[in-house]
Amino acid sequence: MKSEQASEKDTAAMRRRARFGKLPDRIPYQDLIEEEATAPGAGSDNRYDPEGSWNRFSCLALDLAP
């Protein structure tokens, strides 16, 4: 019984290998990332701007206030 199951698994593995071939090569982590130099202070535009905050914050109560 075990030899039948083993031969079935081997046959299935051979069929998969014949149908799909081998897996693609792994891509190294260094090739997945990219680093870029930025100017000092870049990305620090998160200062509080009370007059421009309306486009990021919406409240129905503020819209209904006279």
Backbone hydrogen bonds in HBPLUS format (Angstrom, degrees):
<---DONOR---> <-ACCEPTOR-->    atom                        ^
c    i                          cat <-CA-CA->   ^        H-A-AA   ^      H-
h    n   atom  resd res      DA  || num        DHA   H-A  angle D-A-AA Bond
n    s   type  num  typ     dist DA aas  dist angle  dist       angle   num
A0005-GLN N   A0001-MET O   3.09 MM   4  6.42 158.0  2.14 147.7 153.0     1
A0006-ALA N   A0002-LYS O   2.88 MM   4  6.08 157.3  1.94 147.6 154.4     2
A0007-SER N   A0003-SER O   2.91 MM   4  6.02 154.8  1.97 139.2 146.1     3
A0008-GLU N   A0004-GLU O   2.87 MM   4  6.07 148.0  1.97 143.5 152.9     4
A0009-LYS N   A0005-GLN O   2.91 MM   4  6.14 155.5  1.97 146.3 152.7     5
A0010-ASP N   A0006-ALA O   2.92 MM   4  6.15 157.3  1.97 146.3 152.8     6
A0011-THR N   A0007-SER O   2.87 MM   4  6.00 155.7  1.92 141.7 148.7     7
A0012-ALA N   A0008-GLU O   2.84 MM   4  6.04 158.9  1.89 147.0 153.0     8
A0013-ALA N   A0009-LYS O   2.84 MM   4  6.03 156.1  1.90 146.4 153.3     9
A0014-MET N   A0010-ASP O   2.88 MM   4  6.11 154.9  1.94 146.7 153.6    10
A0015-ARG N   A0011-THR O   2.91 MM   4  6.18 154.8  1.97 147.8 154.8    11
A0016-ARG N   A0012-ALA O   2.93 MM   4  6.18 162.4  1.96 151.1 155.5    12
A0017-ARG N   A0013-ALA O   2.94 MM   4  6.11 164.4  1.97 149.6 154.0    13
A0018-ALA N   A0014-MET O   2.91 MM   4  6.06 152.4  1.99 144.7 152.3    14
A0019-ARG N   A0015-ARG O   2.86 MM   4  6.05 149.0  1.96 147.0 155.8    15
A0020-PHE N   A0016-ARG O   2.79 MM   4  5.82 175.8  1.79 160.9 162.4    16
A0021-GLY N   A0017-ARG O   2.83 MM   4  4.76 136.5  2.02 120.9 131.6    17
A0031-ASP N   A0028-PRO O   2.98 MM   3  5.48 140.4  2.14 110.3 121.1    18
A0032-LEU N   A0029-TYR O   2.97 MM   3  5.11 148.5  2.07 104.6 114.6    19
A0042-ALA N   A0039-ALA O   3.10 MM   3  5.48 155.5  2.16 136.6 134.6    20
A0044-SER N   A0041-GLY O   3.35 MM   3  5.74 148.0  2.46 133.8 130.6    21
A0052-GLY N   A0049-ASP O   3.13 MM   3  5.33 129.3  2.40 102.3 115.7    22
A0053-SER N   A0049-ASP O   2.92 MM   4  5.83 115.2  2.35 150.6 167.3    23
A0056-ARG N   A0053-SER O   3.07 MM   3  5.41 158.8  2.11 111.4 118.1    24
A0057-PHE N   A0053-SER O   3.04 MM   4  6.11 128.5  2.32 150.1 164.8    25
A0063-ASP N   A0059-CYS O   3.07 MM   4  6.39 148.9  2.16 146.6 156.0    26
A0064-LEU N   A0060-LEU O   2.96 MM   4  6.21 142.6  2.10 148.4 157.9    27
